Amino acid sequence: MTTDEKFSTQIAGGNALQLHDARPFFEKALAYGVQHGVIGADKLAAMNADAPKGMVQIARYFGSEFLRPELEKARDRMVNLISLYLLDTTGGDLHEAAISLRDHSFLSRSKGGSDMLKRLIALPESSNFGMAGYADAETPLLAVWSLRNHSDYRAELARRTQIAQAIAAAQWLAEQYDLDTDELEAAGADAEAVIRTGLVLQALAPKAMALGEWPNAASFEKLLVALRKKKQPPATALRLPAGVPPELREVMLAQSAAVLADMPRLLDGATPPRTLLRPTGTFRARYFLLDDPLAEVDNYHRSLDALEEGGEPPLPASKTWTKTTQGNDDEHSLLTLFVCLAAGAPKKTLLTEKTAASLIRKIRKSGWQPALAADFIRTHAAGAYQQDYTTLWTSFVQEAEKTLTSDSDYQLHDALALLRRECNVVG
């Protein structure tokens, strides 16, 4: 073993030295197997024969088997894929890993690692239903992950598994209210927001599930007004709906604390429901309510009647621009809307952190078209403000395009910081 493969470090608080072995796990398992007689000469010969075949296959898959740099990278990928598989299936036990190498072909261990990564990549990246259908191309992602270590793999697997469970839980809840996935995708709903809304409905309107009624803003406002008149106290604990599959219970319960914290505000008569449910408000962003134009028109006429009797002012007229912006014409709200338009995503003037990250990934996968936002301004904005809005958007594009589309910002730190600064992004 060379000096760069092993190094010694001082243990804090003592004089003992701890030896750190930096070799790939495959190499350590192979050395262990030879040293302890688990792997014999015949098996080593078979590995030596299979290794070049595997390298050529991997190099061909990711590029070209005729270029030396590609072959060298293919060797690194193959070693890492085998290491990932052995670590994951043996829990890091060298003896078990050596037996696995002895009892199975060299190439099968490499394929095992590749299959692990393919299953990882197949899991959703975002819990936002509006981002469905924009999954990364498998080959580029596999090229990246075939060189990542086992800790990175386990962390990403845990993250994506949690997202997949949240999506499954949201779909199950939606189905109980005759709400299908297509509607969630069209609305760009976040799975967590769907779960929170389902828990709120279970607490405040348990009969709604039997009726198959998922609320829109108008019907939810009506429900809150009725409950406030009854002086219903906020719930102190939440019960999951009957029949929840056992594997989805934990991900639903994870949203219970947030819902319970919101209950007092929902039932507090001091805060007008319409203010609480304002489409671009931070409270509304945590929940998913249906868009129902007919209900909005009905609510509009009822509001006119209330105005004549000294009640609340009417909702804005539902023209394309006013309906989309909901009267929020500040720069941050407009830029949020324009970025969504340019990315071909559901139109929003407020984004959660998760939705913002998904939006950036979508831009980097599918590209973006700033002209779509410019066309929307020319077609729908008031004539007196079109020039100002166009100037605002053009300036943003010139400043932000490089950051939003750069693949070098792999962790999205710079792009998210930009959206937090220029747009409406809430945690």
Contacts in CASP RR format, 6 or more apart in sequence:
PFRMAT RR
TARGET T0000
AUTHOR 0000-0000-0000
METHOD contacts of the structure
MODEL  1
MTTDEKFSTQIAGGNALQLHDARPFFEKALAYGVQHGVIGADKLAAMNAD
APKGMVQIARYFGSEFLRPELEKARDRMVNLISLYLLDTTGGDLHEAAIS
LRDHSFLSRSKGGSDMLKRLIALPESSNFGMAGYADAETPLLAVWSLRNH
SDYRAELARRTQIAQAIAAAQWLAEQYDLDTDELEAAGADAEAVIRTGLV
LQALAPKAMALGEWPNAASFEKLLVALRKKKQPPATALRLPAGVPPELRE
VMLAQSAAVLADMPRLLDGATPPRTLLRPTGTFRARYFLLDDPLAEVDNY
HRSLDALEEGGEPPLPASKTWTKTTQGNDDEHSLLTLFVCLAAGAPKKTL
LTEKTAASLIRKIRKSGWQPALAADFIRTHAAGAYQQDYTTLWTSFVQEA
EKTLTSDSDYQLHDALALLRRECNVVG
1 21 0 8 1.000
1 23 0 8 1.000
4 22 0 8 1.000
5 21 0 8 1.000
5 22 0 8 1.000
5 23 0 8 1.000
6 19 0 8 1.000
6 20 0 8 1.000
6 21 0 8 1.000
6 22 0 8 1.000
6 23 0 8 1.000
7 20 0 8 1.000
7 22 0 8 1.000
8 17 0 8 1.000
8 18 0 8 1.000
8 19 0 8 1.000
8 20 0 8 1.000
9 17 0 8 1.000
9 18 0 8 1.000
9 20 0 8 1.000
10 17 0 8 1.000
11 17 0 8 1.000
11 18 0 8 1.000
21 28 0 8 1.000
23 31 0 8 1.000
24 79 0 8 1.000
24 80 0 8 1.000
24 83 0 8 1.000
25 83 0 8 1.000
25 86 0 8 1.000
25 87 0 8 1.000
25 92 0 8 1.000
25 97 0 8 1.000
25 150 0 8 1.000
26 79 0 8 1.000
26 82 0 8 1.000
26 83 0 8 1.000
26 86 0 8 1.000
26 97 0 8 1.000
26 101 0 8 1.000
26 109 0 8 1.000
27 79 0 8 1.000
27 83 0 8 1.000
28 94 0 8 1.000
29 86 0 8 1.000
29 94 0 8 1.000
29 97 0 8 1.000
29 98 0 8 1.000
29 100 0 8 1.000
29 101 0 8 1.000
30 39 0 8 1.000
30 47 0 8 1.000
30 98 0 8 1.000
30 101 0 8 1.000
32 38 0 8 1.000
32 94 0 8 1.000
32 95 0 8 1.000
32 97 0 8 1.000
32 98 0 8 1.000
33 39 0 8 1.000
33 94 0 8 1.000
33 95 0 8 1.000
33 98 0 8 1.000
33 101 0 8 1.000
33 102 0 8 1.000
34 40 0 8 1.000
34 44 0 8 1.000
36 95 0 8 1.000
36 98 0 8 1.000
38 95 0 8 1.000
38 98 0 8 1.000
38 99 0 8 1.000
38 102 0 8 1.000
39 98 0 8 1.000
39 101 0 8 1.000
39 102 0 8 1.000
40 102 0 8 1.000
43 101 0 8 1.000
43 102 0 8 1.000
46 105 0 8 1.000
46 106 0 8 1.000
47 101 0 8 1.000
47 106 0 8 1.000
50 105 0 8 1.000
50 106 0 8 1.000
50 107 0 8 1.000
51 75 0 8 1.000
51 78 0 8 1.000
51 106 0 8 1.000
53 107 0 8 1.000
54 74 0 8 1.000
54 78 0 8 1.000
54 107 0 8 1.000
54 110 0 8 1.000
55 71 0 8 1.000
55 74 0 8 1.000
55 75 0 8 1.000
55 78 0 8 1.000
56 65 0 8 1.000
56 71 0 8 1.000
56 74 0 8 1.000
58 74 0 8 1.000
58 77 0 8 1.000
58 78 0 8 1.000
58 110 0 8 1.000
58 146 0 8 1.000
59 65 0 8 1.000
59 67 0 8 1.000
59 70 0 8 1.000
59 71 0 8 1.000
59 73 0 8 1.000
59 74 0 8 1.000
61 139 0 8 1.000
62 70 0 8 1.000
62 73 0 8 1.000
62 74 0 8 1.000
62 77 0 8 1.000
62 139 0 8 1.000
62 142 0 8 1.000
62 143 0 8 1.000
63 70 0 8 1.000
64 70 0 8 1.000
65 71 0 8 1.000
65 74 0 8 1.000
73 147 0 8 1.000
76 147 0 8 1.000
77 146 0 8 1.000
77 147 0 8 1.000
78 110 0 8 1.000
80 146 0 8 1.000
80 147 0 8 1.000
80 148 0 8 1.000
80 149 0 8 1.000
81 109 0 8 1.000
81 110 0 8 1.000
81 112 0 8 1.000
81 113 0 8 1.000
81 114 0 8 1.000
81 117 0 8 1.000
81 146 0 8 1.000
82 106 0 8 1.000
82 109 0 8 1.000
82 110 0 8 1.000
82 113 0 8 1.000
83 150 0 8 1.000
84 113 0 8 1.000
84 116 0 8 1.000
84 117 0 8 1.000
84 150 0 8 1.000
84 153 0 8 1.000
85 109 0 8 1.000
85 110 0 8 1.000
85 112 0 8 1.000
85 113 0 8 1.000
85 116 0 8 1.000
86 92 0 8 1.000
86 97 0 8 1.000
86 100 0 8 1.000
86 101 0 8 1.000
86 109 0 8 1.000
87 97 0 8 1.000
87 150 0 8 1.000
88 113 0 8 1.000
88 116 0 8 1.000
88 150 0 8 1.000
88 153 0 8 1.000
88 154 0 8 1.000
89 100 0 8 1.000
90 96 0 8 1.000
90 97 0 8 1.000
90 100 0 8 1.000
100 109 0 8 1.000
101 109 0 8 1.000
114 142 0 8 1.000
114 146 0 8 1.000
116 153 0 8 1.000
117 142 0 8 1.000
117 145 0 8 1.000
117 146 0 8 1.000
117 153 0 8 1.000
118 138 0 8 1.000
118 142 0 8 1.000
120 145 0 8 1.000
120 153 0 8 1.000
120 156 0 8 1.000
120 157 0 8 1.000
120 160 0 8 1.000
121 135 0 8 1.000
121 136 0 8 1.000
121 138 0 8 1.000
121 141 0 8 1.000
121 142 0 8 1.000
121 145 0 8 1.000
122 135 0 8 1.000
123 157 0 8 1.000
123 160 0 8 1.000
123 161 0 8 1.000
123 163 0 8 1.000
123 164 0 8 1.000
124 132 0 8 1.000
124 135 0 8 1.000
124 160 0 8 1.000
124 163 0 8 1.000
124 164 0 8 1.000
124 167 0 8 1.000
125 131 0 8 1.000
125 135 0 8 1.000
125 136 0 8 1.000
125 160 0 8 1.000
125 163 0 8 1.000
125 358 0 8 1.000
125 361 0 8 1.000
126 163 0 8 1.000
126 354 0 8 1.000
126 355 0 8 1.000
126 357 0 8 1.000
126 358 0 8 1.000
126 361 0 8 1.000
127 163 0 8 1.000
127 166 0 8 1.000
127 167 0 8 1.000
127 170 0 8 1.000
127 190 0 8 1.000
127 191 0 8 1.000
127 192 0 8 1.000
127 354 0 8 1.000
128 188 0 8 1.000
128 189 0 8 1.000
128 190 0 8 1.000
128 191 0 8 1.000
128 354 0 8 1.000
128 355 0 8 1.000
128 358 0 8 1.000
129 167 0 8 1.000
129 170 0 8 1.000
129 181 0 8 1.000
129 184 0 8 1.000
129 185 0 8 1.000
129 187 0 8 1.000
129 188 0 8 1.000
129 189 0 8 1.000
129 190 0 8 1.000
129 191 0 8 1.000
130 184 0 8 1.000
130 185 0 8 1.000
130 186 0 8 1.000
130 187 0 8 1.000
130 188 0 8 1.000
130 189 0 8 1.000
130 345 0 8 1.000
130 346 0 8 1.000
130 358 0 8 1.000
131 188 0 8 1.000
131 345 0 8 1.000
131 358 0 8 1.000
131 359 0 8 1.000
131 361 0 8 1.000
131 362 0 8 1.000
132 181 0 8 1.000
132 185 0 8 1.000
134 361 0 8 1.000
134 362 0 8 1.000
134 365 0 8 1.000
134 366 0 8 1.000
136 361 0 8 1.000
136 365 0 8 1.000
137 365 0 8 1.000
145 152 0 8 1.000
145 153 0 8 1.000
145 156 0 8 1.000
162 251 0 8 1.000
163 191 0 8 1.000
165 247 0 8 1.000
165 248 0 8 1.000
165 250 0 8 1.000
165 251 0 8 1.000
166 191 0 8 1.000
166 192 0 8 1.000
166 195 0 8 1.000
166 251 0 8 1.000
167 191 0 8 1.000
168 248 0 8 1.000
168 251 0 8 1.000
169 191 0 8 1.000
169 195 0 8 1.000
169 248 0 8 1.000
169 251 0 8 1.000
169 252 0 8 1.000
170 184 0 8 1.000
170 189 0 8 1.000
170 191 0 8 1.000
170 192 0 8 1.000
170 194 0 8 1.000
170 195 0 8 1.000
171 181 0 8 1.000
171 184 0 8 1.000
172 244 0 8 1.000
172 245 0 8 1.000
172 248 0 8 1.000
173 194 0 8 1.000
173 195 0 8 1.000
173 198 0 8 1.000
173 241 0 8 1.000
173 252 0 8 1.000
174 180 0 8 1.000
174 181 0 8 1.000
174 183 0 8 1.000
174 184 0 8 1.000
174 194 0 8 1.000
174 214 0 8 1.000
176 209 0 8 1.000
176 212 0 8 1.000
176 241 0 8 1.000
177 201 0 8 1.000
177 208 0 8 1.000
177 209 0 8 1.000
177 212 0 8 1.000
177 213 0 8 1.000
177 214 0 8 1.000
178 212 0 8 1.000
178 214 0 8 1.000
179 214 0 8 1.000
179 290 0 8 1.000
183 290 0 8 1.000
184 194 0 8 1.000
184 288 0 8 1.000
186 346 0 8 1.000
187 288 0 8 1.000
187 290 0 8 1.000
187 291 0 8 1.000
187 346 0 8 1.000
188 345 0 8 1.000
188 346 0 8 1.000
188 355 0 8 1.000
189 288 0 8 1.000
190 288 0 8 1.000
190 352 0 8 1.000
190 354 0 8 1.000
190 355 0 8 1.000
192 255 0 8 1.000
192 354 0 8 1.000
193 285 0 8 1.000
193 286 0 8 1.000
193 287 0 8 1.000
193 288 0 8 1.000
193 352 0 8 1.000
194 288 0 8 1.000
195 251 0 8 1.000
195 252 0 8 1.000
195 255 0 8 1.000
196 255 0 8 1.000
196 258 0 8 1.000
196 259 0 8 1.000
196 262 0 8 1.000
196 286 0 8 1.000
196 287 0 8 1.000
196 288 0 8 1.000
197 214 0 8 1.000
197 215 0 8 1.000
197 287 0 8 1.000
197 288 0 8 1.000
197 289 0 8 1.000
198 241 0 8 1.000
199 238 0 8 1.000
199 240 0 8 1.000
199 252 0 8 1.000
199 255 0 8 1.000
199 256 0 8 1.000
199 259 0 8 1.000
200 259 0 8 1.000
200 262 0 8 1.000
200 263 0 8 1.000
200 266 0 8 1.000
200 287 0 8 1.000
201 208 0 8 1.000
201 209 0 8 1.000
201 214 0 8 1.000
201 215 0 8 1.000
202 209 0 8 1.000
202 238 0 8 1.000
202 239 0 8 1.000
202 240 0 8 1.000
202 241 0 8 1.000
203 235 0 8 1.000
203 238 0 8 1.000
203 239 0 8 1.000
203 259 0 8 1.000
203 263 0 8 1.000
204 223 0 8 1.000
204 224 0 8 1.000
204 227 0 8 1.000
204 232 0 8 1.000
204 266 0 8 1.000
205 215 0 8 1.000
205 223 0 8 1.000
208 214 0 8 1.000
208 215 0 8 1.000
209 241 0 8 1.000
213 219 0 8 1.000
214 290 0 8 1.000
215 223 0 8 1.000
215 289 0 8 1.000
215 290 0 8 1.000
216 289 0 8 1.000
216 290 0 8 1.000
216 291 0 8 1.000
216 292 0 8 1.000
216 295 0 8 1.000
216 296 0 8 1.000
217 277 0 8 1.000
217 279 0 8 1.000
217 289 0 8 1.000
217 290 0 8 1.000
217 292 0 8 1.000
217 295 0 8 1.000
217 296 0 8 1.000
218 292 0 8 1.000
218 295 0 8 1.000
218 296 0 8 1.000
218 298 0 8 1.000
218 299 0 8 1.000
219 292 0 8 1.000
219 295 0 8 1.000
220 273 0 8 1.000
220 277 0 8 1.000
220 289 0 8 1.000
221 273 0 8 1.000
221 274 0 8 1.000
221 277 0 8 1.000
221 299 0 8 1.000
224 266 0 8 1.000
224 267 0 8 1.000
224 273 0 8 1.000
224 276 0 8 1.000
225 273 0 8 1.000
227 267 0 8 1.000
228 267 0 8 1.000
228 268 0 8 1.000
228 269 0 8 1.000
232 267 0 8 1.000
233 267 0 8 1.000
234 260 0 8 1.000
234 263 0 8 1.000
234 264 0 8 1.000
234 266 0 8 1.000
234 267 0 8 1.000
235 260 0 8 1.000
235 263 0 8 1.000
236 260 0 8 1.000
237 260 0 8 1.000
238 256 0 8 1.000
238 259 0 8 1.000
238 260 0 8 1.000
240 249 0 8 1.000
240 252 0 8 1.000
240 253 0 8 1.000
244 252 0 8 1.000
258 286 0 8 1.000
262 283 0 8 1.000
262 286 0 8 1.000
265 271 0 8 1.000
265 276 0 8 1.000
265 283 0 8 1.000
266 276 0 8 1.000
272 312 0 8 1.000
274 312 0 8 1.000
274 315 0 8 1.000
276 283 0 8 1.000
276 284 0 8 1.000
277 283 0 8 1.000
277 284 0 8 1.000
277 289 0 8 1.000
278 284 0 8 1.000
278 326 0 8 1.000
279 326 0 8 1.000
279 349 0 8 1.000
279 350 0 8 1.000
280 326 0 8 1.000
280 328 0 8 1.000
280 333 0 8 1.000
280 349 0 8 1.000
280 350 0 8 1.000
280 424 0 8 1.000
281 350 0 8 1.000
282 350 0 8 1.000
282 426 0 8 1.000
284 350 0 8 1.000
285 350 0 8 1.000
285 352 0 8 1.000
285 426 0 8 1.000
293 318 0 8 1.000
293 323 0 8 1.000
296 315 0 8 1.000
296 318 0 8 1.000
297 318 0 8 1.000
299 315 0 8 1.000
300 314 0 8 1.000
300 315 0 8 1.000
300 317 0 8 1.000
300 318 0 8 1.000
303 312 0 8 1.000
303 313 0 8 1.000
303 314 0 8 1.000
303 315 0 8 1.000
304 314 0 8 1.000
306 312 0 8 1.000
307 313 0 8 1.000
307 314 0 8 1.000
316 322 0 8 1.000
316 323 0 8 1.000
316 326 0 8 1.000
316 327 0 8 1.000
320 380 0 8 1.000
321 380 0 8 1.000
321 381 0 8 1.000
321 382 0 8 1.000
324 337 0 8 1.000
324 347 0 8 1.000
324 349 0 8 1.000
324 380 0 8 1.000
325 333 0 8 1.000
325 334 0 8 1.000
325 337 0 8 1.000
325 349 0 8 1.000
326 349 0 8 1.000
328 334 0 8 1.000
328 349 0 8 1.000
329 385 0 8 1.000
331 392 0 8 1.000
332 422 0 8 1.000
332 423 0 8 1.000
332 424 0 8 1.000
333 349 0 8 1.000
333 350 0 8 1.000
333 424 0 8 1.000
334 349 0 8 1.000
334 389 0 8 1.000
334 392 0 8 1.000
334 393 0 8 1.000
335 392 0 8 1.000
335 393 0 8 1.000
335 396 0 8 1.000
335 422 0 8 1.000
335 423 0 8 1.000
336 348 0 8 1.000
336 349 0 8 1.000
336 350 0 8 1.000
336 351 0 8 1.000
336 423 0 8 1.000
336 424 0 8 1.000
336 425 0 8 1.000
337 347 0 8 1.000
337 348 0 8 1.000
337 349 0 8 1.000
337 373 0 8 1.000
338 373 0 8 1.000
338 376 0 8 1.000
338 377 0 8 1.000
338 393 0 8 1.000
338 396 0 8 1.000
339 359 0 8 1.000
339 373 0 8 1.000
339 404 0 8 1.000
339 419 0 8 1.000
339 423 0 8 1.000
340 346 0 8 1.000
340 347 0 8 1.000
340 348 0 8 1.000
340 359 0 8 1.000
341 347 0 8 1.000
341 372 0 8 1.000
341 373 0 8 1.000
341 376 0 8 1.000
342 363 0 8 1.000
342 368 0 8 1.000
342 369 0 8 1.000
342 370 0 8 1.000
342 371 0 8 1.000
342 372 0 8 1.000
342 373 0 8 1.000
342 397 0 8 1.000
343 359 0 8 1.000
343 362 0 8 1.000
343 363 0 8 1.000
343 366 0 8 1.000
343 367 0 8 1.000
343 368 0 8 1.000
344 362 0 8 1.000
344 368 0 8 1.000
344 369 0 8 1.000
344 372 0 8 1.000
345 359 0 8 1.000
345 362 0 8 1.000
348 355 0 8 1.000
349 424 0 8 1.000
350 424 0 8 1.000
350 425 0 8 1.000
350 426 0 8 1.000
351 359 0 8 1.000
351 419 0 8 1.000
351 423 0 8 1.000
351 424 0 8 1.000
351 425 0 8 1.000
351 426 0 8 1.000
352 425 0 8 1.000
352 426 0 8 1.000
352 427 0 8 1.000
353 416 0 8 1.000
353 425 0 8 1.000
353 426 0 8 1.000
353 427 0 8 1.000
356 416 0 8 1.000
356 419 0 8 1.000
356 420 0 8 1.000
356 423 0 8 1.000
356 425 0 8 1.000
357 412 0 8 1.000
357 416 0 8 1.000
359 419 0 8 1.000
360 404 0 8 1.000
360 412 0 8 1.000
360 415 0 8 1.000
360 416 0 8 1.000
360 419 0 8 1.000
361 412 0 8 1.000
363 404 0 8 1.000
363 405 0 8 1.000
364 404 0 8 1.000
364 405 0 8 1.000
364 407 0 8 1.000
367 405 0 8 1.000
368 404 0 8 1.000
368 405 0 8 1.000
370 393 0 8 1.000
370 397 0 8 1.000
370 401 0 8 1.000
373 393 0 8 1.000
374 390 0 8 1.000
374 393 0 8 1.000
374 394 0 8 1.000
377 386 0 8 1.000
377 389 0 8 1.000
377 390 0 8 1.000
377 393 0 8 1.000
378 386 0 8 1.000
378 390 0 8 1.000
381 389 0 8 1.000
396 422 0 8 1.000
400 418 0 8 1.000
400 422 0 8 1.000
403 409 0 8 1.000
403 414 0 8 1.000
403 415 0 8 1.000
403 418 0 8 1.000
404 415 0 8 1.000
404 418 0 8 1.000
406 414 0 8 1.000
406 415 0 8 1.000
409 415 0 8 1.000
416 425 0 8 1.000
419 425 0 8 1.000
END
